[in-house]
Amino acid sequence: SVSGNPSGTTTGFGTNPVTPAGSSVLTIGNTAAATAGSYTLNLSATSTSGNKSASLGLDVFNAAP
């Protein structure tokens, strides 16, 4: 799951669940609704070996930098 994404945006993972040594793509949708700024996205997952978490920085600009 993801929290901390800009208000009005949506998030989703391409593959869920992920098998070991696999990967998944995080998609952030409705980005036109996002207010410019810096955000910290908090990712969390549950596996047979326990809970895992990670943080990801996201910068949103009004125009291309």
N, CA, C and O atoms as a CHARMM CRD file, in Angstrom:
* protein
*
  260
    1    1 SER  N      0.84100  -1.18500   0.00000 PROA 1      0.00000
    2    1 SER  CA     0.00000   0.00000   0.00000 PROA 1      0.00000
    3    1 SER  C      0.88300   1.24400   0.00000 PROA 1      0.00000
    4    1 SER  O      2.07500   1.18300   0.30100 PROA 1      0.00000
    5    2 VAL  N      0.27200   2.36400  -0.34300 PROA 2      0.00000
    6    2 VAL  CA     0.99300   3.63500  -0.42400 PROA 2      0.00000
    7    2 VAL  C      0.20300   4.68900   0.33300 PROA 2      0.00000
    8    2 VAL  O     -1.02300   4.74400   0.24000 PROA 2      0.00000
    9    3 SER  N      0.90900   5.52200   1.08000 PROA 3      0.00000
   10    3 SER  CA     0.29500   6.68400   1.72300 PROA 3      0.00000
   11    3 SER  C      1.21100   7.87800   1.50000 PROA 3      0.00000
   12    3 SER  O      2.38200   7.71900   1.15600 PROA 3      0.00000
   13    4 GLY  N      0.67300   9.06300   1.69700 PROA 4      0.00000
   14    4 GLY  CA     1.46900  10.27600   1.54000 PROA 4      0.00000
   15    4 GLY  C      1.47400  10.83400   0.13500 PROA 4      0.00000
   16    4 GLY  O      2.12600  11.84600  -0.12200 PROA 4      0.00000
   17    5 ASN  N      0.75700  10.19100  -0.79100 PROA 5      0.00000
   18    5 ASN  CA     0.70100  10.71400  -2.15700 PROA 5      0.00000
   19    5 ASN  C     -0.12300  11.99600  -2.18200 PROA 5      0.00000
   20    5 ASN  O     -0.96800  12.20400  -1.31100 PROA 5      0.00000
   21    6 PRO  N      0.11200  12.85800  -3.17100 PROA 6      0.00000
   22    6 PRO  CA    -0.60600  14.13100  -3.24000 PROA 6      0.00000
   23    6 PRO  C     -2.12400  13.93200  -3.27200 PROA 6      0.00000
   24    6 PRO  O     -2.62400  12.98600  -3.88000 PROA 6      0.00000
   25    7 SER  N     -2.82900  14.81700  -2.62200 PROA 7      0.00000
   26    7 SER  CA    -4.28400  14.76600  -2.58100 PROA 7      0.00000
   27    7 SER  C     -4.85600  14.75400  -3.99400 PROA 7      0.00000
   28    7 SER  O     -4.41200  15.51200  -4.85600 PROA 7      0.00000
   29    8 GLY  N     -5.83500  13.89800  -4.22500 PROA 8      0.00000
   30    8 GLY  CA    -6.47300  13.80500  -5.52600 PROA 8      0.00000
   31    8 GLY  C     -5.84200  12.81100  -6.47000 PROA 8      0.00000
   32    8 GLY  O     -6.43700  12.46100  -7.48900 PROA 8      0.00000
   33    9 THR  N     -4.62800  12.34000  -6.14600 PROA 9      0.00000
   34    9 THR  CA    -3.97600  11.34600  -6.99700 PROA 9      0.00000
   35    9 THR  C     -4.36600   9.94000  -6.55000 PROA 9      0.00000
   36    9 THR  O     -4.86300   9.73600  -5.44200 PROA 9      0.00000
   37   10 THR  N     -4.13200   8.99700  -7.42300 PROA 10     0.00000
   38   10 THR  CA    -4.37900   7.59800  -7.11500 PROA 10     0.00000
   39   10 THR  C     -3.07100   6.83200  -7.23500 PROA 10     0.00000
   40   10 THR  O     -2.15400   7.26600  -7.93300 PROA 10     0.00000
   41   11 THR  N     -2.98200   5.70000  -6.55900 PROA 11     0.00000
   42   11 THR  CA    -1.78600   4.86400  -6.65000 PROA 11     0.00000
   43   11 THR  C     -2.19600   3.41600  -6.86400 PROA 11     0.00000
   44   11 THR  O     -3.27500   2.99200  -6.45100 PROA 11     0.00000
   45   12 GLY  N     -1.32600   2.67400  -7.50800 PROA 12     0.00000
   46   12 GLY  CA    -1.57700   1.25800  -7.70800 PROA 12     0.00000
   47   12 GLY  C     -0.31400   0.54900  -8.14700 PROA 12     0.00000
   48   12 GLY  O      0.57100   1.14500  -8.76100 PROA 12     0.00000
   49   13 PHE  N     -0.24300  -0.72900  -7.82500 PROA 13     0.00000
   50   13 PHE  CA     0.89700  -1.55000  -8.21800 PROA 13     0.00000
   51   13 PHE  C      0.49700  -2.43700  -9.38700 PROA 13     0.00000
   52   13 PHE  O     -0.60300  -2.98700  -9.40600 PROA 13     0.00000
   53   14 GLY  N      1.38900  -2.57400 -10.35800 PROA 14     0.00000
   54   14 GLY  CA     1.11800  -3.37600 -11.54000 PROA 14     0.00000
   55   14 GLY  C      0.97500  -4.85000 -11.23500 PROA 14     0.00000
   56   14 GLY  O      0.10900  -5.51600 -11.80100 PROA 14     0.00000
   57   15 THR  N      1.80300  -5.36800 -10.35700 PROA 15     0.00000
   58   15 THR  CA     1.75900  -6.77000  -9.96300 PROA 15     0.00000
   59   15 THR  C      1.58100  -6.83600  -8.45900 PROA 15     0.00000
   60   15 THR  O      2.37000  -6.26400  -7.70800 PROA 15     0.00000
   61   16 ASN  N      0.54900  -7.53000  -8.02300 PROA 16     0.00000
   62   16 ASN  CA     0.29600  -7.66500  -6.59200 PROA 16     0.00000
   63   16 ASN  C     -0.52800  -8.92800  -6.40100 PROA 16     0.00000
   64   16 ASN  O     -1.67600  -8.96800  -6.84400 PROA 16     0.00000
   65   17 PRO  N      0.00400  -9.95200  -5.76600 PROA 17     0.00000
   66   17 PRO  CA     1.27400  -9.98200  -5.04000 PROA 17     0.00000
   67   17 PRO  C      2.47100 -10.21300  -5.96600 PROA 17     0.00000
   68   17 PRO  O      2.32400 -10.58900  -7.12900 PROA 17     0.00000
   69   18 VAL  N      3.65000  -9.97700  -5.41000 PROA 18     0.00000
   70   18 VAL  CA     4.91200 -10.17400  -6.12100 PROA 18     0.00000
   71   18 VAL  C      5.59000 -11.41000  -5.55000 PROA 18     0.00000
   72   18 VAL  O      5.67800 -11.56800  -4.33200 PROA 18     0.00000
   73   19 THR  N      6.06600 -12.28000  -6.42200 PROA 19     0.00000
   74   19 THR  CA     6.80200 -13.45300  -5.96600 PROA 19     0.00000
   75   19 THR  C      8.25200 -13.06200  -5.70100 PROA 19     0.00000
   76   19 THR  O      8.72800 -12.07900  -6.26800 PROA 19     0.00000
   77   20 PRO  N      8.97100 -13.80600  -4.85200 PROA 20     0.00000
   78   20 PRO  CA    10.36100 -13.46700  -4.53900 PROA 20     0.00000
   79   20 PRO  C     11.21700 -13.27300  -5.79000 PROA 20     0.00000
   80   20 PRO  O     11.08600 -13.98900  -6.78200 PROA 20     0.00000
   81   21 ALA  N     12.07900 -12.29400  -5.70300 PROA 21     0.00000
   82   21 ALA  CA    12.97800 -11.85200  -6.77400 PROA 21     0.00000
   83   21 ALA  C     12.21200 -11.14900  -7.89200 PROA 21     0.00000
   84   21 ALA  O     12.78800 -10.84800  -8.93700 PROA 21     0.00000
   85   22 GLY  N     10.93200 -10.88700  -7.68800 PROA 22     0.00000
   86   22 GLY  CA    10.12800 -10.18500  -8.68000 PROA 22     0.00000
   87   22 GLY  C     10.09600  -8.69700  -8.40400 PROA 22     0.00000
   88   22 GLY  O     10.73400  -8.21000  -7.47100 PROA 22     0.00000
   89   23 SER  N      9.35400  -7.98700  -9.21600 PROA 23     0.00000
   90   23 SER  CA     9.21900  -6.54500  -9.03900 PROA 23     0.00000
   91   23 SER  C      7.81800  -6.11300  -9.44800 PROA 23     0.00000
   92   23 SER  O      7.07300  -6.87300 -10.06700 PROA 23     0.00000
   93   24 SER  N      7.47800  -4.89800  -9.09600 PROA 24     0.00000
   94   24 SER  CA     6.18600  -4.33600  -9.45400 PROA 24     0.00000
   95   24 SER  C      6.36900  -2.85400  -9.73300 PROA 24     0.00000
   96   24 SER  O      7.22700  -2.20800  -9.13100 PROA 24     0.00000
   97   25 VAL  N      5.57300  -2.31600 -10.63600 PROA 25     0.00000
   98   25 VAL  CA     5.64300  -0.90200 -10.99200 PROA 25     0.00000
   99   25 VAL  C      4.56400  -0.14700 -10.22700 PROA 25     0.00000
  100   25 VAL  O      3.39600  -0.53400 -10.24000 PROA 25     0.00000
  101   26 LEU  N      4.96500   0.93400  -9.56200 PROA 26     0.00000
  102   26 LEU  CA     4.02300   1.82100  -8.88300 PROA 26     0.00000
  103   26 LEU  C      3.56900   2.88000  -9.87600 PROA 26     0.00000
  104   26 LEU  O      4.39300   3.59500 -10.44600 PROA 26     0.00000
  105   27 THR  N      2.26300   2.98300 -10.08300 PROA 27     0.00000
  106   27 THR  CA     1.70300   3.99000 -10.97000 PROA 27     0.00000
  107   27 THR  C      0.97300   5.03300 -10.13500 PROA 27     0.00000
  108   27 THR  O      0.17600   4.69600  -9.25900 PROA 27     0.00000
  109   28 ILE  N      1.25200   6.29900 -10.41600 PROA 28     0.00000
  110   28 ILE  CA     0.55500   7.40300  -9.75700 PROA 28     0.00000
  111   28 ILE  C     -0.33600   8.04000 -10.81100 PROA 28     0.00000
  112   28 ILE  O      0.14900   8.54400 -11.82400 PROA 28     0.00000
  113   29 GLY  N     -1.63200   8.01600 -10.56900 PROA 29     0.00000
  114   29 GLY  CA    -2.58700   8.51200 -11.54700 PROA 29     0.00000
  115   29 GLY  C     -3.21200   9.82900 -11.13500 PROA 29     0.00000
  116   29 GLY  O     -3.06800  10.27300  -9.99500 PROA 29     0.00000
  117   30 ASN  N     -3.90700  10.44600 -12.07300 PROA 30     0.00000
  118   30 ASN  CA    -4.59000  11.72700 -11.88400 PROA 30     0.00000
  119   30 ASN  C     -3.62200  12.79400 -11.37600 PROA 30     0.00000
  120   30 ASN  O     -3.95300  13.57000 -10.48000 PROA 30     0.00000
  121   31 THR  N     -2.43300  12.82200 -11.95400 PROA 31     0.00000
  122   31 THR  CA    -1.39900  13.75500 -11.48800 PROA 31     0.00000
  123   31 THR  C     -1.76100  15.21200 -11.73500 PROA 31     0.00000
  124   31 THR  O     -1.18700  16.10200 -11.10700 PROA 31     0.00000
  125   32 ALA  N     -2.69600  15.47100 -12.63500 PROA 32     0.00000
  126   32 ALA  CA    -3.12500  16.85600 -12.87100 PROA 32     0.00000
  127   32 ALA  C     -3.76600  17.45500 -11.62500 PROA 32     0.00000
  128   32 ALA  O     -3.83000  18.67700 -11.48900 PROA 32     0.00000
  129   33 ALA  N     -4.24200  16.60600 -10.71200 PROA 33     0.00000
  130   33 ALA  CA    -4.87100  17.08300  -9.48100 PROA 33     0.00000
  131   33 ALA  C     -3.84900  17.42300  -8.39800 PROA 33     0.00000
  132   33 ALA  O     -4.20000  18.02400  -7.38200 PROA 33     0.00000
  133   34 ALA  N     -2.59500  17.04600  -8.60700 PROA 34     0.00000
  134   34 ALA  CA    -1.56300  17.23300  -7.57900 PROA 34     0.00000
  135   34 ALA  C     -1.10500  18.68400  -7.51000 PROA 34     0.00000
  136   34 ALA  O     -0.88500  19.32700  -8.53600 PROA 34     0.00000
  137   35 THR  N     -0.96700  19.17900  -6.31400 PROA 35     0.00000
  138   35 THR  CA    -0.40500  20.50400  -6.07700 PROA 35     0.00000
  139   35 THR  C      1.11500  20.39800  -6.11300 PROA 35     0.00000
  140   35 THR  O      1.68900  19.45300  -5.57200 PROA 35     0.00000
  141   36 ALA  N      1.76500  21.36900  -6.74800 PROA 36     0.00000
  142   36 ALA  CA     3.22800  21.36100  -6.81400 PROA 36     0.00000
  143   36 ALA  C      3.81600  21.32000  -5.41100 PROA 36     0.00000
  144   36 ALA  O      3.30600  21.96300  -4.49300 PROA 36     0.00000
  145   37 GLY  N      4.89300  20.55900  -5.25300 PROA 37     0.00000
  146   37 GLY  CA     5.56200  20.45500  -3.96400 PROA 37     0.00000
  147   37 GLY  C      6.34000  19.16200  -3.86300 PROA 37     0.00000
  148   37 GLY  O      6.39900  18.37800  -4.81000 PROA 37     0.00000
  149   38 SER  N      6.93700  18.94900  -2.70000 PROA 38     0.00000
  150   38 SER  CA     7.70000  17.72800  -2.42700 PROA 38     0.00000
  151   38 SER  C      6.89400  16.84500  -1.48700 PROA 38     0.00000
  152   38 SER  O      6.34200  17.31800  -0.49400 PROA 38     0.00000
  153   39 TYR  N      6.83400  15.58400  -1.80400 PROA 39     0.00000
  154   39 TYR  CA     6.04500  14.62800  -1.03700 PROA 39     0.00000
  155   39 TYR  C      6.91000  13.43500  -0.66300 PROA 39     0.00000
  156   39 TYR  O      7.82500  13.06400  -1.39800 PROA 39     0.00000
  157   40 THR  N      6.61600  12.84100   0.47600 PROA 40     0.00000
  158   40 THR  CA     7.24000  11.59100   0.87100 PROA 40     0.00000
  159   40 THR  C      6.17000  10.51900   0.82700 PROA 40     0.00000
  160   40 THR  O      5.20900  10.55600   1.59500 PROA 40     0.00000
  161   41 LEU  N      6.33900   9.56400  -0.07300 PROA 41     0.00000
  162   41 LEU  CA     5.41600   8.44700  -0.18100 PROA 41     0.00000
  163   41 LEU  C      5.92000   7.33000   0.70800 PROA 41     0.00000
  164   41 LEU  O      7.10300   6.99200   0.68000 PROA 41     0.00000
  165   42 ASN  N      5.03600   6.76200   1.48700 PROA 42     0.00000
  166   42 ASN  CA     5.37400   5.66100   2.37400 PROA 42     0.00000
  167   42 ASN  C      4.77600   4.38400   1.80300 PROA 42     0.00000
  168   42 ASN  O      3.55900   4.25300   1.67900 PROA 42     0.00000
  169   43 LEU  N      5.64700   3.45100   1.46100 PROA 43     0.00000
  170   43 LEU  CA     5.21900   2.17600   0.89900 PROA 43     0.00000
  171   43 LEU  C      5.29200   1.11300   1.97600 PROA 43     0.00000
  172   43 LEU  O      6.25800   1.06500   2.73800 PROA 43     0.00000
  173   44 SER  N      4.28500   0.26300   2.04600 PROA 44     0.00000
  174   44 SER  CA     4.30400  -0.82500   3.01800 PROA 44     0.00000
  175   44 SER  C      3.78600  -2.09600   2.36800 PROA 44     0.00000
  176   44 SER  O      2.91800  -2.06400   1.49600 PROA 44     0.00000
  177   45 ALA  N      4.33900  -3.21200   2.81200 PROA 45     0.00000
  178   45 ALA  CA     3.96600  -4.51400   2.26100 PROA 45     0.00000
  179   45 ALA  C      4.06000  -5.56100   3.35700 PROA 45     0.00000
  180   45 ALA  O      4.77200  -5.39100   4.34700 PROA 45     0.00000
  181   46 THR  N      3.33900  -6.62700   3.16300 PROA 46     0.00000
  182   46 THR  CA     3.36100  -7.74700   4.09100 PROA 46     0.00000
  183   46 THR  C      3.82100  -8.98100   3.33000 PROA 46     0.00000
  184   46 THR  O      3.36200  -9.25000   2.22000 PROA 46     0.00000
  185   47 SER  N      4.73000  -9.72500   3.94200 PROA 47     0.00000
  186   47 SER  CA     5.20600 -10.96200   3.32100 PROA 47     0.00000
  187   47 SER  C      5.24900 -12.05600   4.37600 PROA 47     0.00000
  188   47 SER  O      4.97200 -11.81400   5.55100 PROA 47     0.00000
  189   48 THR  N      5.59600 -13.24900   3.95100 PROA 48     0.00000
  190   48 THR  CA     5.70200 -14.34600   4.90700 PROA 48     0.00000
  191   48 THR  C      6.82600 -14.11500   5.90400 PROA 48     0.00000
  192   48 THR  O      6.83300 -14.71400   6.98000 PROA 48     0.00000
  193   49 SER  N      7.77800 -13.25000   5.55900 PROA 49     0.00000
  194   49 SER  CA     8.88000 -12.95400   6.47800 PROA 49     0.00000
  195   49 SER  C      8.60700 -11.71100   7.32000 PROA 49     0.00000
  196   49 SER  O      9.47400 -11.27600   8.07900 PROA 49     0.00000
  197   50 GLY  N      7.41500 -11.13600   7.19500 PROA 50     0.00000
  198   50 GLY  CA     7.05800  -9.99100   8.03500 PROA 50     0.00000
  199   50 GLY  C      6.68400  -8.76800   7.22600 PROA 50     0.00000
  200   50 GLY  O      6.58600  -8.81200   5.99900 PROA 50     0.00000
  201   51 ASN  N      6.47900  -7.68100   7.93700 PROA 51     0.00000
  202   51 ASN  CA     6.10700  -6.41700   7.30500 PROA 51     0.00000
  203   51 ASN  C      7.34700  -5.68500   6.81200 PROA 51     0.00000
  204   51 ASN  O      8.38600  -5.69300   7.47200 PROA 51     0.00000
  205   52 LYS  N      7.23400  -5.06700   5.67300 PROA 52     0.00000
  206   52 LYS  CA     8.33000  -4.29500   5.08000 PROA 52     0.00000
  207   52 LYS  C      7.82500  -2.89900   4.76600 PROA 52     0.00000
  208   52 LYS  O      6.64200  -2.71200   4.48300 PROA 52     0.00000
  209   53 SER  N      8.72300  -1.91300   4.81500 PROA 53     0.00000
  210   53 SER  CA     8.32800  -0.54700   4.47300 PROA 53     0.00000
  211   53 SER  C      9.49900   0.18000   3.82900 PROA 53     0.00000
  212   53 SER  O     10.66100  -0.17900   4.01900 PROA 53     0.00000
  213   54 ALA  N      9.16400   1.20500   3.06600 PROA 54     0.00000
  214   54 ALA  CA    10.17200   2.03300   2.40900 PROA 54     0.00000
  215   54 ALA  C      9.56400   3.39900   2.14800 PROA 54     0.00000
  216   54 ALA  O      8.34400   3.53800   2.05500 PROA 54     0.00000
  217   55 SER  N     10.41100   4.39700   2.03000 PROA 55     0.00000
  218   55 SER  CA     9.96700   5.74900   1.70800 PROA 55     0.00000
  219   55 SER  C     10.51100   6.13400   0.34000 PROA 55     0.00000
  220   55 SER  O     11.58800   5.69800  -0.06600 PROA 55     0.00000
  221   56 LEU  N      9.74100   6.95800  -0.35900 PROA 56     0.00000
  222   56 LEU  CA    10.09600   7.37600  -1.70700 PROA 56     0.00000
  223   56 LEU  C      9.78800   8.85300  -1.84300 PROA 56     0.00000
  224   56 LEU  O      8.68400   9.28800  -1.51200 PROA 56     0.00000
  225   57 GLY  N     10.75400   9.63800  -2.32900 PROA 57     0.00000
  226   57 GLY  CA    10.53600  11.06500  -2.54500 PROA 57     0.00000
  227   57 GLY  C      9.88100  11.31800  -3.88900 PROA 57     0.00000
  228   57 GLY  O     10.22800  10.68200  -4.88500 PROA 57     0.00000
  229   58 LEU  N      8.93300  12.24800  -3.92000 PROA 58     0.00000
  230   58 LEU  CA     8.25200  12.62300  -5.15500 PROA 58     0.00000
  231   58 LEU  C      8.18000  14.13900  -5.22300 PROA 58     0.00000
  232   58 LEU  O      7.64400  14.78000  -4.31900 PROA 58     0.00000
  233   59 ASP  N      8.71900  14.71600  -6.29400 PROA 59     0.00000
  234   59 ASP  CA     8.63500  16.15900  -6.52300 PROA 59     0.00000
  235   59 ASP  C      7.65500  16.41500  -7.65300 PROA 59     0.00000
  236   59 ASP  O      7.76300  15.81800  -8.72500 PROA 59     0.00000
  237   60 VAL  N      6.69400  17.30800  -7.41300 PROA 60     0.00000
  238   60 VAL  CA     5.69500  17.67400  -8.41600 PROA 60     0.00000
  239   60 VAL  C      5.93500  19.12700  -8.79700 PROA 60     0.00000
  240   60 VAL  O      6.04500  19.99600  -7.93200 PROA 60     0.00000
  241   61 PHE  N      6.01500  19.38400 -10.10600 PROA 61     0.00000
  242   61 PHE  CA     6.27200  20.72600 -10.61900 PROA 61     0.00000
  243   61 PHE  C      5.06100  21.22400 -11.40200 PROA 61     0.00000
  244   61 PHE  O      4.28700  20.42800 -11.93300 PROA 61     0.00000
  245   62 ASN  N      4.90000  22.55700 -11.47200 PROA 62     0.00000
  246   62 ASN  CA     3.83800  23.14800 -12.28400 PROA 62     0.00000
  247   62 ASN  C      4.12200  22.97900 -13.76800 PROA 62     0.00000
  248   62 ASN  O      3.19600  22.87800 -14.57400 PROA 62     0.00000
  249   63 ALA  N      5.40300  22.94900 -14.13300 PROA 63     0.00000
  250   63 ALA  CA     5.84200  22.77300 -15.51700 PROA 63     0.00000
  251   63 ALA  C      7.12100  21.95500 -15.49300 PROA 63     0.00000
  252   63 ALA  O      7.72300  21.77400 -14.43500 PROA 63     0.00000
  253   64 ALA  N      7.53500  21.46500 -16.63500 PROA 64     0.00000
  254   64 ALA  CA     8.76900  20.67800 -16.69500 PROA 64     0.00000
  255   64 ALA  C      9.93800  21.51200 -16.18000 PROA 64     0.00000
  256   64 ALA  O     10.10000  22.66800 -16.56900 PROA 64     0.00000
  257   65 PRO  N     10.76300  20.91400 -15.29300 PROA 65     0.00000
  258   65 PRO  CA    11.90400  21.67500 -14.73300 PROA 65     0.00000
  259   65 PRO  C     12.97500  21.94800 -15.77600 PROA 65     0.00000
  260   65 PRO  O     13.99100  22.57300 -15.46900 PROA 65     0.00000
